[in-house]
Structures are given as C-alpha cells and as structure tokens.
Amino acid sequence: MKDYSKYGIMTKATHAGQGVDEDTGAIRRSIIMANSFKLPDDLSQLDWSGSVGNVYTRNGAPNERWLEEKVKVLHEAEDCVVLASGVAALHALFFTVLKSGDHAIISDNCYAAVYRQFTELFPDKFGIEGTLVDTSDPQNIKDAVRPNTKLVHIETPGNPSLKITDIQAAADIAHEAGAILTVDNTFASPIDQLPLKYGADVVVESLTKYINGSGDSLGGAVVGPKELLDKLRYEAQVNVGGVISPFAAWLILRGAATLPLRMKYVNDSSQKIAEWLEGYPGTRFVWYPGLPSTPNHEVAKKQMTGYGGVISFGIKGTVQQHFDFVAKLKLITSAVSLGHDETLILYLSPEDERNYLYPEPHKEGFYRFAIGLEDTEDIIEDLRQAFEQVGL
C-alpha cells in the first residue's frame, strides 16, 4: 500500500484505492461480484471469522478494501471499515464499544436513527443508557458525565439544525472521564474537517452523502485506530453482517475521486446562498457555519477548512406557507438526504418528533437545505420566485 502522506488532497482523492488490474491491465478497479473466493490448500491457519485475505464477501472483499483505503487516506487515519450504510456504520460502532450497563452522551440534534437507537433500541434491548445533550456547550457534556460513561458521540455540524460542537473540548472531557469521543463528520466530509486532528478517537461518515456525491448508492465508514476497527470487523461486520455490496463500493470509490472539487464548489456556493438568505426580508433565521451570526461560528472557523453544503433556515410564515414554499420551487427538489449533485430541501415542521430538542429559532419549523452543483444564481433565483409566490 502506497504512502500518500506527502501528497495533496486532490492527489489522495484521485489515486488512493486505485490500481492496475493484473489480468487485463485496466487502470480502473473492476467490480468483483464474487461472494466466495478460492481458499488456500492448507486450511489449518485460516480464521473463518477473520478479515484477512479473500474468503467470503461478508468477511471482506476487494471493492470494499479499495474503498477503505481511499477513505482512510482522506482522513489521514490508521484504518477504516466500510459498511452497507451510514446507519450500519453508526450501529456497528456503538455495538462494538458499548455493553450492558454502559452510558453514552449524544448530541441532541443527531441523525434520526441515532436518536432512536439511544432512546428506544439500546435501552430496551441491551440496558445501555443514552443522554441527549446540547453538545454545542461543552459544559453540558461535562455535566452529563457519569461513572459508567464510555462514549461521547457528537455531530458537528449537527443534523439537522447545523449546531457546531468544539471537537477538542469534547475530546478532552471524554478522555478525562475515561470515555472515547466519536464524531459523525457527514455534514463536513474529510475535505472540510478532520476530527482525528482535534482529539476524536473515531470518525463516522455516511458515504451515501458527499463522498459518493451522486445520490445513487448507500455506504458508511468508520475511521480510526486499527485495534478498535479489527474488533469492529469481527463483531459487527463478520458476525452481524451489514456489509457493503461490491457495486455500491465501486460507485462510491469512483465518486470519491472528485470529492475535493465538488466540496470546493459546494462550499463557495453555499456561502453565497446563505448570505443571500440572511439578507432576504422573508427569512426568519438562517444558520450556516460560515455566517458570523450562526452560534459557534468561531469554533467552526477553528476546526473547519470549509463550511459544507447544508443550510438551515425558516421563513416568516405559517406552517402552510412553509409547505407552499416548497411546492413553488421549480429547480430545487423536495427530498431527504444531502450531498447529491442536485439541490435538495426538507421541511421539518413543529410537529416533528424531535422538535423539543431543536434550538429555539428552529422550533417553529425550518428547512434543511442541501446545496448541489447547479449554478449558484439559478438556485437563488428559484428561492426568490418561491418566496414571491407565497407572498414573502
């Protein structure tokens, strides 16, 4: 495996995980769809639940390993495990590091599946307690620590409100308590933020989003120390089985090559759109890490090199006007997810089940607005005409 430490991010994204096919000379990785591989003649040393070599795709396979190499290099990490989805990666991590009787501290504005895992599934099934706190204030993390706290899990920027958490401060508190800090980095990607540099022990990425970039496949990655990830491979990959398909791994490997270019454009476009929204009289609030008015903007400046492609904002209207606004959009698509080539918008109404956890300006309903690769001016014009059509 090559050492990419001396290269820039574009070179890393282009070359890591790539290679020449020995049989054909092709300079692109092939899709290896086999689910079983020829075993060595001497089986006495074979670890049937291990992930060394090619045995069975649930144990590990070529496309998966090539993608792991690329994500590992992009994060400047020791190791990486890729799985079937971002949620599979999160569950695998929590499943591996926690046991009955343990306590975890979780960002209150977290991904819906994480919310349900720690408010329903883990407490009911495994006796694992989770405390949801506003991690944008490190004191809240400190106040929630218990003797049995083993994990602090943060999202920064947070989903869906865009709360910013100080990674280094969270890491210091976690480590003082004898816990590990894990960071969901999906909204930033490894281009805009490298949590391991700020004290995080493990990073999770939904490969479905920016790293893939095309909205056509699912995948998740856990990035961190080899010792922990070897345990995760054994417990959560091989013996639970949430493996990524070879085709999905191939698609994401292909998409990741353009990640730095896409993120640069998305960062620039999102900043301009956020500034336009903030200046438009029909908006009630706008949160984007690149806006000085957004809480913890200075923290974002310290730990991010770009501010990502997600904006949260509300309009000065009723719930019905929020729905009407989405209906009037012509270019922007109403859909879940983010990191696609097209711009997506999702309305979260005051009736959303997690509304009680949202920051005050978000409680009246808001949009999670994920900027794509269209011309910035076209996105702004689509917003403008929708505002006008709903009388704002």
C-alpha positions in Angstrom: 0.0 0.0 0.0 1.4 3.4 -1.0 2.3 6.2 1.4 0.2 9.2 0.4 1.2 11.4 3.4 3.3 13.7 1.2 0.6 14.4 -1.4 -2.1 17.0 -1.6 -5.8 16.3 -1.2 -6.6 16.1 -4.9 -3.8 13.5 -5.5 -5.0 11.5 -2.5 -8.6 11.5 -3.7 -7.5 10.5 -7.3 -5.1 7.8 -6.5 -5.8 6.2 -3.1 -7.6 2.8 -3.6 -6.9 2.8 -7.3 -4.6 0.5 -9.2 -3.9 -1.5 -12.3 -5.8 -4.8 -12.9 -3.2 -7.6 -13.1 -5.3 -9.7 -15.5 -6.3 -7.1 -18.0 -4.1 -4.1 -17.5 -7.2 -1.9 -16.9 -6.3 1.2 -15.0 -9.7 1.3 -13.2 -10.8 -1.0 -10.5 -13.1 -3.7 -11.6 -16.3 -4.7 -9.8 -15.6 -8.1 -8.2 -19.1 -9.6 -7.7 -18.0 -12.9 -6.4 -19.3 -13.8 -2.9 -16.8 -16.6 -2.4 -13.1 -17.0 -3.1 -10.6 -19.8 -3.6 -9.2 -21.0 -0.3 -5.6 -21.9 0.3 -4.6 -25.6 0.2 -3.7 -25.6 3.9 -6.7 -24.5 5.9 -5.2 -25.1 9.3 -4.3 -21.5 9.9 -7.5 -20.0 8.3 -9.5 -17.7 10.6 -13.1 -18.3 9.5 -14.3 -15.2 11.3 -11.3 -13.1 10.3 -11.0 -10.4 7.6 -7.5 -11.2 6.3 -7.5 -12.3 2.7 -10.4 -13.1 0.5 -12.6 -15.9 1.9 -16.2 -14.7 1.8 -17.6 -11.3 1.0 -19.1 -10.9 4.5 -15.5 -11.2 5.8 -14.2 -8.6 3.4 -13.8 -8.3 -0.4 -11.7 -6.4 -2.9 -14.0 -3.5 -3.7 -14.7 -2.9 -0.1 -10.9 -2.8 0.8 -10.1 -0.4 -2.1 -12.8 2.0 -0.8 -11.5 1.6 2.8 -8.0 2.6 1.6 -9.3 5.8 0.0 -11.4 6.9 2.9 -8.6 6.1 5.3 -6.1 8.2 3.3 -8.6 11.1 3.1 -9.0 11.1 6.9 -5.2 10.6 7.5 -6.2 7.7 9.7 -4.8 4.3 10.7 -7.7 2.2 9.5 -11.2 2.2 8.0 -14.1 -0.2 7.8 -16.9 0.4 5.3 -20.4 -1.0 5.7 -23.7 -1.0 4.0 -25.0 2.4 5.1 -24.2 5.3 7.4 -26.6 3.9 9.9 -24.9 0.4 9.7 -21.6 2.1 10.4 -23.0 4.0 13.4 -24.7 0.9 14.8 -21.5 -1.1 14.3 -19.5 1.4 16.2 -21.9 1.6 19.1 -22.4 -2.2 19.1 -18.7 -2.7 19.4 -17.7 -0.1 22.0 -20.7 -0.4 24.4 -22.1 -3.1 26.6 -25.0 -3.5 29.0 -24.7 -1.1 31.9 -22.7 1.5 29.9 -23.8 5.1 29.5 -23.3 7.3 26.4 -23.6 11.1 25.9 -25.1 12.0 22.5 -25.6 15.3 20.6 -29.2 16.2 20.9 -29.6 17.3 17.3 -28.5 13.9 15.9 -29.4 11.7 13.0 -32.9 10.2 13.5 -31.6 6.6 13.6 -29.1 7.6 16.3 -31.9 9.3 18.3 -34.0 6.1 18.1 -31.0 3.8 18.9 -30.3 5.6 22.2 -33.9 6.5 23.2 -35.5 3.2 22.3 -33.4 0.3 21.0 -30.3 0.2 23.1 -32.0 1.0 26.5 -34.8 -1.6 25.8 -32.7 -4.4 24.3 -29.3 -4.0 25.9 -29.6 -1.9 29.0 -27.4 0.9 27.6 -28.4 4.4 28.7 -28.0 7.4 26.5 -28.3 11.1 27.5 -29.1 13.6 24.8 -27.5 17.0 25.5 -26.7 20.2 23.6 -23.1 19.5 22.9 -22.5 22.9 21.4 -21.9 24.0 25.0 -19.0 21.8 26.4 -20.3 22.3 29.9 -23.4 20.3 29.1 -21.2 17.3 28.1 -19.2 17.7 31.4 -22.4 17.9 33.5 -23.8 14.7 31.8 -20.7 12.5 32.6 -21.4 9.5 34.9 -19.0 6.9 36.3 -20.2 4.5 33.7 -19.9 6.9 30.7 -18.0 5.1 28.0 -18.8 7.1 24.9 -19.4 10.7 23.9 -20.9 10.9 20.4 -21.2 14.3 18.6 -22.3 15.5 15.3 -20.7 18.7 14.0 -22.2 20.4 12.1 -25.2 18.7 13.6 -28.1 17.2 11.7 -30.5 18.9 11.0 -30.0 22.2 12.8 -26.3 22.9 12.0 -25.2 23.2 15.6 -21.4 23.3 16.0 -19.6 21.4 18.7 -16.0 22.1 19.7 -14.3 18.7 18.9 -11.2 19.3 21.0 -13.2 20.4 24.1 -15.5 17.4 23.7 -12.4 15.1 23.4 -10.8 16.5 26.5 -14.0 15.9 28.5 -14.5 12.4 27.2 -10.9 11.4 27.8 -10.8 12.8 31.3 -13.9 10.6 32.0 -12.3 7.5 30.6 -14.6 7.5 27.6 -13.9 7.8 23.8 -15.1 10.6 21.5 -16.8 9.6 18.3 -17.7 12.2 15.6 -20.2 12.0 12.8 -18.5 14.0 10.2 -21.0 13.6 7.4 -22.0 17.2 7.0 -18.4 18.3 6.7 -16.7 15.4 4.9 -12.9 14.8 5.2 -12.4 17.8 2.9 -13.8 20.3 5.3 -13.0 18.7 8.7 -10.6 16.1 10.1 -11.9 15.3 13.6 -9.0 13.0 14.4 -6.7 16.0 14.3 -8.7 17.6 17.1 -8.7 14.7 19.5 -11.5 12.5 18.2 -10.9 8.7 18.6 -13.2 7.6 15.9 -15.0 9.2 12.9 -18.1 8.1 11.1 -19.1 9.1 7.6 -22.2 8.4 5.7 -20.6 7.6 2.3 -24.0 7.9 0.8 -23.7 11.7 1.0 -20.7 13.8 -0.1 -18.1 11.1 -0.5 -20.3 9.4 -3.1 -21.8 12.6 -4.4 -24.3 11.2 -6.9 -27.3 10.0 -4.8 -27.1 6.5 -6.3 -25.7 4.3 -3.6 -25.6 3.6 0.2 -22.5 3.2 2.3 -21.0 4.1 5.7 -17.4 4.3 7.1 -15.9 4.0 10.5 -12.4 5.5 10.6 -9.9 5.3 13.5 -7.3 3.1 15.2 -6.7 -0.4 13.8 -7.0 -2.2 17.2 -10.6 -0.9 17.6 -11.5 -1.4 14.0 -10.2 -5.0 14.0 -12.7 -5.6 16.8 -15.4 -3.9 14.9 -14.8 -6.1 11.8 -15.0 -9.2 13.9 -18.1 -8.3 15.9 -20.2 -6.1 13.7 -19.1 -6.9 10.1 -18.4 -10.6 10.1 -20.8 -11.7 12.8 -23.6 -9.2 12.3 -23.2 -8.8 8.5 -24.0 -5.3 7.5 -21.5 -5.4 4.6 -21.5 -3.1 1.6 -22.2 -4.5 -1.8 -19.3 -4.6 -4.3 -21.3 -2.5 -6.7 -22.0 0.2 -4.1 -18.4 0.2 -3.0 -17.3 0.6 -6.7 -19.7 3.5 -7.2 -18.5 5.3 -4.1 -14.9 4.8 -4.9 -15.5 6.3 -8.3 -17.4 9.3 -6.8 -14.8 10.0 -4.2 -12.2 10.9 -6.7 -14.0 14.2 -7.4 -14.8 14.9 -3.7 -12.4 17.8 -3.2 -13.6 19.6 -6.4 -17.2 19.1 -5.5 -16.8 20.3 -1.9 -14.9 23.4 -3.0 -17.8 24.4 -5.3 -20.4 23.5 -2.8 -18.7 25.4 0.0 -18.4 28.5 -2.2 -22.0 28.3 -3.5 -23.5 27.6 0.0 -21.8 30.6 1.5 -23.2 32.9 -1.2 -26.7 31.4 -0.8 -26.6 31.6 3.0 -25.6 35.2 2.8 -28.4 35.9 0.3 -31.0 34.1 2.5 -29.8 36.1 5.6 -30.3 39.3 3.7 -33.7 38.4 2.3 -36.6 40.0 4.3 -38.8 36.9 4.1 -36.5 34.7 6.2 -37.0 34.3 10.0 -33.5 32.9 10.6 -30.5 31.4 8.8 -27.9 29.1 10.3 -24.8 28.2 8.4 -21.4 27.6 9.9 -19.8 30.2 7.6 -22.1 33.0 8.8 -20.7 35.1 11.7 -24.3 35.3 13.1 -24.5 31.5 13.5 -23.8 30.3 17.0 -20.3 28.9 17.5 -19.1 30.4 14.2 -15.7 31.0 15.7 -15.4 27.3 16.7 -16.3 26.3 13.1 -13.5 28.7 11.9 -11.0 26.9 14.2 -11.8 23.3 13.2 -13.2 23.5 9.6 -11.5 24.5 6.4 -14.8 24.9 4.6 -18.3 25.1 5.9 -20.1 22.4 3.9 -23.3 22.4 1.8 -26.1 22.4 4.3 -28.1 25.4 5.5 -31.0 25.5 8.0 -33.4 28.4 7.7 -37.0 29.3 8.5 -39.3 31.8 6.7 -41.7 34.4 8.2 -44.8 32.4 7.5 -47.3 29.9 8.7 -46.8 26.1 8.6 -48.9 26.1 5.4 -46.7 28.8 3.8 -43.7 26.6 4.6 -45.3 23.8 2.7 -46.4 26.1 -0.1 -42.9 27.5 -0.4 -41.6 24.0 -1.2 -44.4 23.4 -3.7 -43.5 26.5 -5.6 -39.8 25.6 -6.1 -39.1 24.6 -9.7 -35.4 23.6 -9.7 -34.8 22.6 -6.1 -36.1 19.1 -5.2 -38.0 18.2 -2.0 -36.3 15.0 -0.8 -34.4 13.5 2.0 -30.5 13.2 2.0 -27.8 15.6 1.0 -24.5 15.6 -0.9 -26.2 14.9 -4.2 -25.4 16.6 -7.4 -28.8 18.3 -7.2 -30.1 20.7 -4.5 -32.5 19.1 -2.0 -34.8 20.7 0.6 -36.6 19.0 3.5 -39.2 20.8 5.7 -39.2 19.8 9.4 -42.5 21.1 10.9 -43.2 22.0 14.5 -44.9 18.5 14.8 -41.6 16.7 14.1 -41.0 14.2 17.0 -37.6 15.7 17.9 -38.8 19.3 17.8 -38.3 19.6 21.6 -34.6 19.1 21.0 -34.2 21.8 18.4 -32.7 25.2 19.1 -35.3 28.0 19.7 -35.4 29.5 16.2 -36.0 26.1 14.7 -39.0 25.1 16.9 -41.4 27.0 14.7 -40.4 24.8 11.7 -37.5 25.0 9.4 -35.8 23.7 6.2 -32.7 21.5 6.0 -31.4 22.9 2.7 -28.6 20.8 1.0 -26.9 22.7 -1.8 -26.0 20.8 -5.0 -23.9 21.6 -8.1 -26.3 23.8 -10.0 -25.3 27.4 -10.8 -25.5 29.4 -7.6 -27.5 32.1 -9.4 -30.1 29.6 -10.5 -30.6 28.3 -7.0 -31.0 31.8 -5.6 -33.5 32.7 -8.4 -35.6 29.6 -7.6 -35.7 30.6 -4.0 -36.6 34.2 -4.9 -39.6 33.2 -7.1 -40.9 30.8 -4.5 -40.7 33.5 -1.8 -42.6 35.8 -4.1 -45.3 33.3 -4.9 -46.1 32.7 -1.2 -46.2 36.4 -0.6 -42.9 36.8 1.2 
